[in-house]
Amino acid sequence: MKLAVMTRSTALFRLICQCFESDGAQCTRFSDEVVFARAIYRDDYAAILIDAETGMNPMRPVLARRSCYADRRAPLIVVGAHEDRASIVDLFDAGADDIVLCPINSAELVLRVHLAVRRFQPQQTAETADRLECGPYLLDRRTCTVWVDDEPVRLTSREFAIAWLVFSCPGEYVSRRQIAGAVWSSSEDIVGRTLEQHIYKLRKKLSLNGSHDVRLRTMYAHGYRIELEVEKNVRDLREAPRRQAVAVTPASAKMEMAVEMSMEAQDVLSTIASRCTQAESVAATAQVDGFTLHGTSSRAELHAANSETALSARAWTAADCADVLAVCTPPTGPRVLSCAVGEPVHRRGNSH
C-alpha cells in the first residue's frame, strides 16, 4: 500500500510511518504543493494524507485538480484537525473524505485510513456533481463540453479544466499560480505564456466578452475571474419609469394641453347653461305677471363636441364668455319689465 503524505512536520511523518509499518505500507513525504499534485496525478496511491496545519484551501493544486478533473482515485484524509464544528465542515467542503482529530491517536489513524480505502470506490460521481451552471453556461466535465445557450462547445482537457476553475467561483479571482498548479502541476513561471494562450482561446470559444452577460476579466497580479453582468432588459425595465417621467414628447404635450383646454371649455359651458336655466326661471316668473324680461328671448344652445356645428364654430375668447355670463346672470336689484308695447315700467308694488 502506497501513501502520499503532505506535511512539513518531520515528527508527524515519522508517526504515520510507524502506524503503517506493520502493514508494509510505503509512505512518501511531500512538502511542495506542485510536486505533490504532480506525483498524485502520475502515481497510484491508496490514500492521500494531508497535514491540517498546511491548510485546506479549495484552490490548492491537489484539491483543485481533484475538482476540475474529477480525479478521485484515492481517498483524502486530513490529519491533525482541530475539534471545531465550523472547521470540520470547511474541511469536508474543501474535499476531505475523512478527518483525524488532534491529538492524533495511532489506532484511530490506522482505522480511518483503512476504512476510507475500503469504502472508496473510484466510480463516476453523480450527474449533478459533474455539472456546473453559471448564467447561460453549463459545464459538463464528463465530456469536457460547455453548453452556451443550449449550443455545445468542445474544449480540450486543459481548456475545460481552466474553465471549471474560474466558473466554480464567479466574482472571485483565480491566480495564475493556482491555475498552473492545478492544470499543469507546474509553476507559474514555466507555463506563463502557454496559460495566456489557453485563456485567449477560452475567451474566444465561449464568447466571454459580455455578449452572453458573462465576461472573463483579467487583472494584473490577481488573475482571472468570471463576472456576471445585469441583463439589458432588466436595466431597461428599471429605467423606463424614470425616462417616462423625465422625457415628454411634443406630441404628448400638445395632447395634454388640448385635453386641459377642452375640460376648461366644458366647465365654462356648464356654468353658462346653469345661468341660462336661472334666467329662464326668472322669465317664467315674470310671464305670470304678464310681462317679458329683456334679453331672454334668445337661449344658449349646446352642441356635441364632434358635431359639424361645434367643429366649424369660432373659438371662444375670454371676452365672449364674460358677455354671455353678463347676459345670463339675473339682476340682483329691482327687475325692469316691459309691457306689450315695449315701454319700461316698474314692478307692482313700487311707488313710481
Residue pairs with C-beta under 8 A, 6 or more apart in sequence:
1 20
1 23
1 24
1 25
1 26
1 46
1 47
1 117
2 25
2 26
2 28
2 43
2 44
2 45
2 46
3 16
3 20
3 25
3 26
3 27
3 28
3 45
3 46
3 47
3 48
3 49
3 113
4 28
4 30
4 36
4 39
4 40
4 43
4 45
4 47
4 48
4 49
4 74
5 13
5 16
5 27
5 28
5 29
5 30
5 49
5 50
5 51
6 30
6 31
6 33
6 36
6 48
6 49
6 50
6 51
6 54
6 62
7 13
7 29
7 31
7 49
7 50
7 51
7 53
7 54
7 79
8 31
8 51
8 53
8 54
9 51
9 53
12 51
12 79
12 80
12 104
13 27
13 29
15 104
15 106
16 27
16 49
16 79
16 109
17 27
18 106
19 106
19 109
19 110
20 27
20 110
20 113
23 110
25 46
28 39
28 45
30 36
30 39
33 60
33 61
33 62
33 181
34 61
34 180
34 181
34 185
34 186
34 187
36 61
36 62
37 61
37 62
37 65
37 181
37 182
37 185
38 185
38 186
40 48
40 62
40 65
40 71
40 74
41 65
41 71
41 185
44 73
44 74
45 73
45 74
46 74
46 117
47 74
47 75
47 76
47 77
47 113
47 116
47 117
48 62
48 74
48 75
48 76
48 77
49 77
49 79
49 113
50 56
50 62
50 76
50 77
50 78
50 79
50 96
51 79
51 80
52 78
52 79
52 80
52 81
52 82
52 91
52 102
53 80
56 63
56 78
56 90
56 91
56 94
56 95
56 96
57 63
57 94
58 64
58 67
58 93
58 94
58 95
59 165
59 174
59 175
59 178
59 182
60 181
61 178
61 181
61 182
61 185
63 94
63 95
64 165
64 178
64 181
64 182
65 71
65 182
65 183
65 185
66 72
66 76
66 95
67 95
67 164
67 165
67 168
68 141
68 160
68 161
68 164
68 165
68 168
68 182
68 183
69 141
69 157
69 161
70 124
70 125
70 130
70 141
70 142
72 122
72 125
73 122
74 117
74 120
75 97
75 98
75 113
75 116
75 117
75 120
76 95
76 96
76 97
76 98
77 96
77 97
77 98
77 99
77 100
77 112
77 113
77 116
78 91
78 96
78 98
78 99
78 100
79 100
79 104
79 109
80 100
80 101
80 102
80 104
81 87
81 88
81 91
81 99
81 100
81 101
81 102
82 101
82 102
83 101
83 102
88 99
91 99
92 99
97 116
97 120
98 112
98 113
98 115
98 116
100 108
100 109
100 112
124 130
124 142
130 140
130 141
130 142
131 138
131 139
131 140
131 141
132 138
132 139
132 141
132 164
132 167
132 168
133 139
134 167
134 170
134 214
134 226
134 228
135 212
135 213
135 214
135 228
136 148
136 149
136 212
136 213
136 214
137 146
137 147
137 148
137 167
137 206
137 212
137 214
138 146
138 147
139 145
139 146
139 147
139 160
139 163
139 164
139 167
140 146
140 147
141 160
141 164
144 154
144 155
144 156
144 157
144 160
145 152
145 153
145 154
145 155
145 160
146 152
146 153
146 155
146 160
146 163
146 206
147 153
148 206
148 207
148 212
149 212
153 205
153 206
155 163
155 202
155 205
158 183
158 184
158 198
159 198
159 201
159 202
159 205
161 182
161 183
162 179
162 183
162 195
162 198
162 199
162 202
163 202
163 206
165 174
165 178
165 179
165 182
165 183
166 174
166 216
166 224
166 225
166 226
167 226
169 225
169 226
170 225
170 226
170 227
170 228
171 225
171 226
171 227
171 228
172 225
173 219
173 222
173 223
173 224
173 225
174 223
174 224
174 225
175 222
175 223
176 188
176 192
176 195
176 223
176 224
177 187
177 188
178 223
179 195
179 223
179 224
180 186
180 187
180 188
180 190
180 191
180 192
180 195
181 187
183 191
184 190
184 191
184 194
188 195
199 216
199 218
199 224
202 208
202 216
203 209
203 216
206 216
208 214
208 215
208 216
208 226
209 215
209 216
210 229
213 228
213 229
213 230
213 231
214 226
214 227
214 228
214 229
215 226
215 227
215 229
216 224
216 225
216 226
216 227
217 224
217 225
217 226
217 227
218 224
219 225
262 305
265 316
268 316
268 321
269 302
271 325
272 300
272 321
272 324
272 325
272 328
273 300
273 302
275 325
275 328
275 329
276 299
276 300
276 328
278 328
278 329
278 330
279 293
279 296
279 327
279 328
279 329
279 330
280 296
280 299
282 293
282 296
282 330
282 335
283 292
283 293
283 296
286 292
286 293
286 335
286 337
289 337
289 347
289 348
291 337
291 338
291 339
292 337
292 338
293 335
293 337
294 336
294 338
295 327
300 324
300 328
303 309
303 310
303 313
304 310
334 346
334 347
334 350
335 347
336 344
336 346
337 344
337 345
337 346
337 347
338 344
338 345
339 345
346 352
